[in-house]
Amino acid sequence: MSETIKVNIYSKLAMIQQEVKVPKSQYNSFGGYKYRSAEQIESIVKPICMKYGTVLFLSDETYESTAGWHYVEAKATLVDISDETSISVTASAREQESKKGMDASQITGTASSYARKYALSGLFLLDDVKDADDDAYQGKEETQQKYFKDLMSMEADLKANDVDRHDDAVINYVAEKIGKEITTLDPTVISEDAETAKAVIAVYKAIIAARKKRGKAHK
């Protein structure tokens, strides 16, 4: 009589890792790169997990760092259906402070998607885990912070030259100069779009220079 060999959760995960292939089939036309998403990974691994008698669970938790940043921690757990043993991998992604056109729940959802992708990539050892969209996510955040600081640093110069960014006349003037409809000059909002931020900063510099020149002419 042949002996039945029991395959444990680690062996099953090893076989799944060998079989799972998730190509970067999605394309970001703005950044010009291909990437894979958490949803894409999930759709590919689910039938493979079932093939080996396992099931995949994903969960999220949020926490605040000592620096005050909010993070989403995702956990990807592979469970052996036969004996309920499991293996888990966790990964975190930081929420952006704000994002144009998104409310708080959507911002959290974006961070959750990135965290889940990291966790799934770690669990299934996907090749080239560091996708271009991961760099873009971090890079965009760093760029936004830079423009935010630049815009904030110009506040003092604007005020010193009697320019109030809250004034509708100022908002309309800047909008006309950059050729784009805007309803606020709040640095948090403006810094969301790099092109808009650069254009606004250029207009600010021109306004300040003109005010200073006019001030010297009156002396």
Secondary structure per residue as TSV (DSSP state, phi and psi in degrees):
chain	resnum	aa	ss	phi	psi
A	1	M	-	360.0	130.1
A	2	S	-	-73.9	145.0
A	3	E	-	-90.8	132.0
A	4	T	-	-80.3	124.3
A	5	I	-	-94.7	121.3
A	6	K	-	-83.1	129.5
A	7	V	-	-97.9	119.5
A	8	N	-	-81.2	176.7
A	9	I	H	-62.4	-33.3
A	10	Y	H	-69.1	-40.4
A	11	S	H	-66.2	-39.0
A	12	K	H	-65.2	-42.0
A	13	L	H	-63.2	-40.6
A	14	A	H	-60.5	-41.1
A	15	M	H	-68.8	-38.5
A	16	I	H	-64.7	-42.5
A	17	Q	H	-60.4	-36.5
A	18	Q	H	-69.5	-30.3
A	19	E	H	-90.9	-29.6
A	20	V	-	-71.8	124.4
A	21	K	-	-132.2	119.1
A	22	V	-	-122.5	97.6
A	23	P	-	-71.4	155.8
A	24	K	-	-83.5	83.3
A	25	S	-	-96.9	-6.9
A	26	Q	E	-95.2	149.5
A	27	Y	E	-127.3	131.9
A	28	N	E	-99.6	105.9
A	29	S	T	-69.6	-27.7
A	30	F	T	-70.2	-46.7
A	31	G	T	-88.3	-17.3
A	32	G	T	73.4	39.8
A	33	Y	E	-141.7	159.0
A	34	K	E	-97.2	152.2
A	35	Y	E	-155.1	168.7
A	36	R	-	-116.3	150.7
A	37	S	-	-114.4	166.7
A	38	A	H	-61.6	-40.8
A	39	E	H	-63.4	-37.2
A	40	Q	H	-66.0	-43.6
A	41	I	H	-61.1	-46.0
A	42	E	H	-58.1	-45.9
A	43	S	H	-63.9	-30.3
A	44	I	H	-81.9	-39.8
A	45	V	H	-80.3	-25.5
A	46	K	H	-56.3	-50.8
A	47	P	H	-66.6	-30.4
A	48	I	H	-70.7	-40.3
A	49	C	H	-60.2	-44.2
A	50	M	H	-64.1	-36.8
A	51	K	H	-57.3	-36.0
A	52	Y	T	-99.9	16.8
A	53	G	T	70.4	35.4
A	54	T	E	-128.8	164.5
A	55	V	E	-136.8	144.3
A	56	L	E	-104.4	133.7
A	57	F	E	-120.6	141.2
A	58	L	E	-125.5	136.9
A	59	S	E	-143.9	157.4
A	60	D	E	-127.3	148.1
A	61	E	E	-137.3	146.9
A	62	T	E	-110.4	148.2
A	63	Y	E	-151.0	161.4
A	64	E	E	-112.1	131.4
A	65	S	-	-77.7	169.4
A	66	T	T	-65.2	-22.2
A	67	A	T	-84.4	-3.0
A	68	G	S	94.0	2.6
A	69	W	-	-81.7	146.8
A	70	H	E	-100.6	132.2
A	71	Y	E	-122.1	152.9
A	72	V	E	-111.5	123.0
A	73	E	E	-103.8	119.4
A	74	A	E	-101.7	142.4
A	75	K	E	-122.3	126.3
A	76	A	E	-106.2	120.8
A	77	T	E	-122.9	125.8
A	78	L	E	-101.7	123.2
A	79	V	E	-115.8	133.1
A	80	D	E	-79.4	118.6
A	81	I	T	-63.3	-31.4
A	82	S	T	-70.8	-36.9
A	83	D	T	-132.5	2.9
A	84	E	-	65.1	18.0
A	85	T	-	-72.9	157.0
A	86	S	E	-148.8	162.5
A	87	I	E	-134.2	133.7
A	88	S	E	-127.1	149.2
A	89	V	E	-133.4	135.5
A	90	T	E	-115.8	155.0
A	91	A	E	-154.0	152.4
A	92	S	E	-124.5	153.1
A	93	A	E	-140.7	139.2
A	94	R	E	-84.7	138.1
A	95	E	-	-73.2	141.5
A	96	Q	-	-74.6	151.0
A	97	E	S	-63.1	-37.9
A	98	S	-	-159.6	157.8
A	99	K	-	-149.2	128.3
A	100	K	T	-55.1	129.6
A	101	G	T	79.7	5.9
A	102	M	-	-120.0	142.1
A	103	D	-	-91.9	-179.1
A	104	A	H	-58.8	-41.1
A	105	S	H	-66.9	-34.6
A	106	Q	H	-71.6	-35.1
A	107	I	H	-64.1	-43.5
A	108	T	H	-63.4	-39.7
A	109	G	H	-62.3	-37.7
A	110	T	H	-64.6	-45.6
A	111	A	H	-63.4	-37.2
A	112	S	H	-62.6	-41.8
A	113	S	H	-61.5	-42.9
A	114	Y	H	-66.5	-45.2
A	115	A	H	-61.9	-41.3
A	116	R	H	-64.7	-38.3
A	117	K	H	-63.9	-43.0
A	118	Y	H	-60.6	-44.8
A	119	A	H	-65.1	-43.8
A	120	L	H	-65.3	-40.1
A	121	S	H	-63.6	-37.8
A	122	G	H	-70.4	-40.7
A	123	L	H	-65.6	-43.7
A	124	F	T	-100.2	8.8
A	125	L	T	49.2	52.0
A	126	L	-	-68.1	138.8
A	127	D	S	-65.9	147.0
A	128	D	S	51.5	58.6
A	129	V	-	-59.8	-34.4
A	130	K	S	-80.7	90.1
A	131	D	-	-77.7	162.3
A	132	A	H	-63.5	-30.9
A	133	D	H	-70.8	-24.3
A	134	D	H	-66.5	-44.2
A	135	D	H	-62.7	-39.8
A	136	A	H	-64.8	-39.2
A	137	Y	H	-61.3	-49.3
A	138	Q	H	-70.0	-42.1
A	139	G	H	-63.8	-40.6
A	140	K	H	-64.8	-40.7
A	141	E	H	-62.5	-43.6
A	142	E	H	-65.0	-38.9
A	143	T	H	-64.3	-43.1
A	144	Q	H	-61.0	-41.5
A	145	Q	H	-64.5	-38.2
A	146	K	H	-63.1	-48.8
A	147	Y	H	-66.3	-35.3
A	148	F	H	-60.7	-46.1
A	149	K	H	-64.2	-40.3
A	150	D	H	-63.1	-43.6
A	151	L	H	-66.1	-40.9
A	152	M	H	-66.8	-37.0
A	153	S	H	-67.1	-22.7
A	154	M	T	-86.4	-9.7
A	155	E	H	-57.0	-45.0
A	156	A	H	-62.0	-42.5
A	157	D	H	-65.1	-38.8
A	158	L	H	-63.7	-47.8
A	159	K	H	-64.3	-38.3
A	160	A	H	-64.4	-22.5
A	161	N	T	-108.2	23.5
A	162	D	T	59.1	38.8
A	163	V	-	-114.5	120.9
A	164	D	-	-108.8	114.0
A	165	R	T	-65.5	-14.7
A	166	H	T	-82.0	-15.0
A	167	D	S	-68.5	129.8
A	168	D	H	-59.2	-35.8
A	169	A	H	-63.9	-38.8
A	170	V	H	-68.2	-44.3
A	171	I	H	-59.4	-46.0
A	172	N	H	-65.8	-37.0
A	173	Y	H	-64.3	-47.7
A	174	V	H	-62.8	-42.2
A	175	A	H	-59.7	-41.2
A	176	E	H	-65.9	-41.3
A	177	K	H	-67.3	-38.0
A	178	I	H	-89.3	-7.1
A	179	G	T	67.0	35.9
A	180	K	S	-145.0	138.2
A	181	E	-	-75.1	120.6
A	182	I	-	-133.7	150.7
A	183	T	S	-115.8	-2.8
A	184	T	-	-154.3	154.7
A	185	L	-	-114.8	23.3
A	186	D	-	-59.8	122.7
A	187	P	H	-54.9	-34.1
A	188	T	H	-62.4	-39.9
A	189	V	H	-77.7	-46.7
A	190	I	H	-63.1	-37.2
A	191	S	T	-70.9	-10.3
A	192	E	T	-64.1	-31.3
A	193	D	S	-117.1	116.5
A	194	A	H	-59.3	-43.5
A	195	E	H	-62.7	-44.3
A	196	T	H	-65.3	-43.6
A	197	A	H	-59.8	-45.8
A	198	K	H	-62.3	-40.8
A	199	A	H	-66.9	-42.3
A	200	V	H	-64.5	-43.2
A	201	I	H	-60.2	-40.7
A	202	A	H	-63.6	-41.0
A	203	V	H	-66.6	-42.8
A	204	Y	H	-55.4	-47.5
A	205	K	H	-60.9	-40.5
A	206	A	H	-66.5	-40.8
A	207	I	H	-63.5	-47.1
A	208	I	H	-63.0	-43.3
A	209	A	H	-62.2	-42.9
A	210	A	H	-65.7	-41.1
A	211	R	H	-65.1	-41.4
A	212	K	H	-66.6	-40.0
A	213	K	H	-64.8	-41.8
A	214	R	H	-66.8	-36.5
A	215	G	H	-64.3	-39.3
A	216	K	H	-67.7	-34.6
A	217	A	H	-68.6	-27.6
A	218	H	T	-83.8	-10.9
A	219	K	-	-80.2	360.0
